[in-house]
Amino acid sequence: MKHLTILKVALRALARNKLRSALTLLGMVFGVGAVIAMVSLGQGAQKMVQDQIQSVGTNLLFVQPGSRNTGGAQTGAGFNPTLTAEDIDAIAQEIPVVLAASPMVNNRSQLIFGNQNWQTQLVGTNEYAPEVRSWKMAAGEFFNDGDVKSANRVIVLGKTVADNLFQGIDPIGQSLRVRNLPFRVVGVLEGKGQSAMGQDQDDLAVIPYTTAQKKLRRSPLLWIDNAMVVTSSPLASRVAETQIGELLRQRHNLRPGDPDDFQVRNLTDVAQAAEQVTTILTLFLGSIAAVSLLVGGIGIMNIMLVSVTERTREIGIRMAVGARAGQIRMQFLTESVVLSLAGGAIGILFGAALAVAISRVMGWPVLVSSLAVIVSFAFSAAVGVFFGYYPAHRAASLDPIEALRYE
């Protein structure tokens, strides 16, 4: 029998038992669909993290207060005021590969304009923040060095804050209140939209860090919360990371053997760690879903064994009229592979639709990659061959005389 004839015979045999074939397909549909959906979610998470990091830049360093031993008790990183704006100025001035550095003093405050109010993140920083954080101006201008030195009450608004507070009124030059203090609006940042994590990047307001320290916090200790440092390239960030550590240890009078009272985090390292985590997550989700594929394969094998038993007399007749064992084996193997491939094709569509549905309901990004589709389809064929071989071999091994006697 030619291959085309074998395929036609296999299709007719499957069509004679439509309900059984359909139910057998479901195992493969759900198995492949689960793999596609889980891998798509995992790869979507991976792309989300990559996009988030790329939007910030891989030539960024984060400097934050570290732990400190106070009275024999070790406090956690970030909970002790150990950084000053002077430290950040020294980093910008003394390390050649550093292009700019911005201290950060963060608060959450309510902004009031007329009868409107808006709760937002209030960021205190310096005049280099637009370069460090890739901010562009939609209107007005960013505050300058003089505003920082004088701790002027000037403010730059994110697009979300400007739209909600001023509702069509030109905010430039207007006065709003922050903790009962008047601030003059000097600029509005260009909108960035939502981040890959779904966070509104325009829901913020920016003031000079000196203003945040002296007029909002009103603390005699002028510490900063953290800082961002931009270098000339990701490779330069490696050099700067070491040099910043040496400089801060010198400025903080730390002796050899003393632990750092600060942390320097390289965004490149964060990106690599995040990629490893999301890759492991994708493989884990895919592996769990692949178990259902094996269950589908076992279902195919069981149905094919039932089919061999039911068609024992038919097999005997075929052998009696000249069909060879290899042709019988190929026919049943073809039926198994056709079932698994059909289930795989439908499962790919089902999995992609399921992934998109999950994305819309939960706001989670998905990425249906061609590689995942190809691998799933190929694995479906392999499942058909692997689980179909034993029933096919059993059919080919039947004794023709005994098969003809079978009732």
WOHUNOR-V309030 format. One record per residue. RES is the residue in one letter. SS is DSSP state (H for helix, E for strand, C for the rest). PSI is psi as a letter, one per 30 degrees, with the letter a starting at -180 (* if undefined). NEAR is the number of other ideal C-beta (glycine too) atoms within 12 Angstrom. Layout:
RES;SS;PSI;NEAR / RES;SS;PSI;NEAR
//
This chain:
M;C;k;21 / K;C;l;12 / H;H;e;15 / L;H;e;12 / T;H;e;17 / I;H;e;28 / L;H;e;21 / K;H;e;18 / V;H;e;28 / A;H;e;35 / L;H;e;22 / R;H;e;20 / A;H;e;31 / L;H;e;34 / A;H;f;18 / R;H;f;17 / N;C;i;22 / K;H;e;14 / L;H;e;13 / R;H;e;23 / S;H;e;31 / A;H;e;19 / L;H;e;22 / T;H;e;39 / L;H;e;35 / L;H;e;26 / G;H;e;37 / M;H;e;49 / V;H;e;37 / F;H;e;28 / G;H;e;42 / V;H;e;48 / G;H;e;40 / A;H;e;34 / V;H;e;46 / I;H;e;48 / A;H;e;40 / M;H;e;36 / V;H;e;43 / S;H;e;40 / L;H;e;38 / G;H;e;37 / Q;H;e;34 / G;H;e;33 / A;H;e;34 / Q;H;e;31 / K;H;e;26 / M;H;e;30 / V;H;e;32 / Q;H;e;26 / D;H;e;22 / Q;H;e;28 / I;H;e;29 / Q;H;e;22 / S;H;f;23 / V;H;e;29 / G;C;k;29 / T;C;g;27 / N;C;h;32 / L;E;k;40 / L;E;k;46 / F;E;k;37 / V;E;k;46 / Q;E;l;34 / P;E;k;31 / G;C;a;31 / S;C;l;21 / R;C;k;26 / N;E;j;17 / T;E;j;14 / G;C;h;7 / G;C;f;7 / A;E;k;11 / Q;E;j;15 / T;C;l;19 / G;C;l;15 / A;C;k;23 / G;C;f;24 / F;C;f;19 / N;C;k;26 / P;C;j;28 / T;C;f;34 / L;C;k;41 / T;E;l;29 / A;H;f;36 / E;H;e;24 / D;H;e;36 / I;H;e;43 / D;H;e;29 / A;H;e;26 / I;H;e;42 / A;H;e;34 / Q;H;e;16 / E;H;f;21 / I;C;j;33 / P;C;e;14 / V;C;f;27 / V;E;k;37 / L;E;e;26 / A;E;l;33 / A;E;k;43 / S;E;k;41 / P;E;l;42 / M;E;k;37 / V;E;j;40 / N;E;k;29 / N;E;l;30 / R;E;j;18 / S;E;l;33 / Q;E;k;24 / L;E;k;41 / I;E;k;26 / F;E;j;29 / G;C;b;16 / N;C;g;9 / Q;E;k;22 / N;E;l;17 / W;E;k;33 / Q;E;k;20 / T;E;l;33 / Q;E;k;30 / L;E;j;38 / V;E;j;40 / G;E;k;43 / T;E;a;44 / N;C;a;41 / E;C;f;33 / Y;C;f;35 / A;H;e;37 / P;H;e;25 / E;H;e;25 / V;H;e;35 / R;H;g;33 / S;C;h;23 / W;C;k;33 / K;C;l;22 / M;E;k;24 / A;E;f;24 / A;E;l;26 / G;E;b;25 / E;C;l;21 / F;C;l;35 / F;C;l;39 / N;C;a;20 / D;H;e;15 / G;H;e;15 / D;H;e;29 / V;H;e;31 / K;H;e;18 / S;H;f;16 / A;C;h;28 / N;C;l;26 / R;C;i;28 / V;E;l;38 / I;E;k;47 / V;E;k;45 / L;E;k;47 / G;C;l;39 / K;H;e;31 / T;H;e;28 / V;H;e;41 / A;H;e;39 / D;H;e;25 / N;H;e;27 / L;H;e;35 / F;H;f;28 / Q;C;h;16 / G;C;f;10 / I;C;k;19 / D;C;j;16 / P;C;f;36 / I;C;k;23 / G;C;f;19 / Q;C;l;29 / S;E;k;22 / L;E;l;39 / R;E;k;23 / V;E;j;36 / R;C;h;22 / N;C;g;14 / L;E;k;26 / P;E;k;20 / F;E;k;38 / R;E;k;26 / V;E;k;37 / V;E;f;32 / G;E;l;36 / V;E;k;35 / L;E;k;37 / E;C;k;23 / G;C;k;23 / K;C;f;24 / G;C;a;18 / Q;E;k;20 / S;C;l;20 / A;C;f;27 / M;C;g;19 / G;C;g;16 / Q;C;k;19 / D;E;j;21 / Q;C;f;28 / D;C;g;30 / D;C;i;31 / L;E;l;37 / A;E;k;46 / V;E;k;50 / I;E;l;48 / P;E;k;41 / Y;H;e;44 / T;H;e;32 / T;H;e;39 / A;H;e;42 / Q;H;e;31 / K;H;e;25 / K;H;f;30 / L;H;e;30 / R;H;e;26 / R;C;h;15 / S;C;k;15 / P;C;f;9 / L;C;j;16 / L;C;i;26 / W;E;l;32 / I;C;l;38 / D;C;e;34 / N;E;a;36 / A;E;l;46 / M;E;k;41 / V;E;k;47 / V;E;k;35 / T;E;l;36 / S;C;f;20 / S;C;l;18 / P;H;e;26 / L;H;e;15 / A;H;f;26 / S;H;e;34 / R;H;e;23 / V;H;e;24 / A;H;e;39 / E;H;e;33 / T;H;e;19 / Q;H;e;27 / I;H;e;40 / G;H;e;29 / E;H;e;22 / L;H;e;30 / L;H;e;37 / R;H;e;24 / Q;H;e;20 / R;H;e;23 / H;C;g;27 / N;C;h;11 / L;C;k;21 / R;C;l;11 / P;C;k;9 / G;C;f;7 / D;C;k;17 / P;C;l;21 / D;C;k;29 / D;C;g;34 / F;E;l;40 / Q;E;k;29 / V;E;j;42 / R;E;k;27 / N;E;k;31 / L;H;f;33 / T;H;e;28 / D;H;e;22 / V;H;e;25 / A;H;e;28 / Q;H;e;18 / A;H;e;17 / A;H;e;28 / E;H;e;26 / Q;H;e;16 / V;H;e;19 / T;H;e;31 / T;H;e;22 / I;H;e;17 / L;H;e;24 / T;H;e;32 / L;H;e;21 / F;H;e;19 / L;H;e;32 / G;H;e;33 / S;H;e;19 / I;H;e;21 / A;H;e;34 / A;H;f;29 / V;H;e;20 / S;H;f;33 / L;H;e;42 / L;H;e;27 / V;H;e;25 / G;H;e;42 / G;H;e;38 / I;H;e;26 / G;H;e;33 / I;H;e;49 / M;H;e;34 / N;H;e;24 / I;H;e;37 / M;H;e;44 / L;H;e;27 / V;H;e;22 / S;H;e;32 / V;H;e;35 / T;H;e;21 / E;H;e;20 / R;C;g;31 / T;H;e;29 / R;H;e;21 / E;H;e;28 / I;H;e;38 / G;H;e;24 / I;H;e;20 / R;H;e;31 / M;H;e;29 / A;H;e;19 / V;C;g;15 / G;C;f;12 / A;C;k;27 / R;C;l;17 / A;H;e;23 / G;H;e;18 / Q;H;e;26 / I;H;e;38 / R;H;e;32 / M;H;e;31 / Q;H;e;41 / F;H;e;48 / L;H;e;36 / T;H;e;37 / E;H;e;44 / S;H;e;48 / V;H;e;38 / V;H;e;35 / L;H;e;48 / S;H;e;46 / L;H;e;33 / A;H;e;33 / G;H;e;46 / G;H;e;40 / A;H;e;25 / I;H;e;29 / G;H;e;39 / I;H;e;37 / L;H;e;23 / F;H;e;29 / G;H;e;42 / A;H;e;31 / A;H;e;21 / L;H;e;29 / A;H;e;37 / V;H;e;23 / A;H;e;18 / I;H;e;27 / S;H;e;24 / R;H;e;13 / V;H;e;11 / M;H;f;15 / G;C;g;15 / W;C;k;25 / P;C;k;30 / V;C;l;34 / L;C;j;31 / V;C;j;33 / S;C;l;25 / S;H;e;16 / L;H;e;17 / A;H;e;36 / V;H;e;28 / I;H;e;17 / V;H;e;22 / S;H;e;45 / F;H;e;31 / A;H;e;22 / F;H;e;35 / S;H;e;44 / A;H;e;31 / A;H;e;25 / V;H;e;38 / G;H;e;42 / V;H;e;31 / F;H;e;25 / F;H;f;39 / G;H;f;42 / Y;H;e;26 / Y;H;e;24 / P;H;e;39 / A;H;e;36 / H;H;e;24 / R;H;e;27 / A;H;e;41 / A;H;f;27 / S;C;f;21 / L;C;k;32 / D;C;k;18 / P;H;e;26 / I;H;e;15 / E;H;e;16 / A;H;e;28 / L;H;f;19 / R;H;f;14 / Y;C;k;19 / E;C;*;10
//
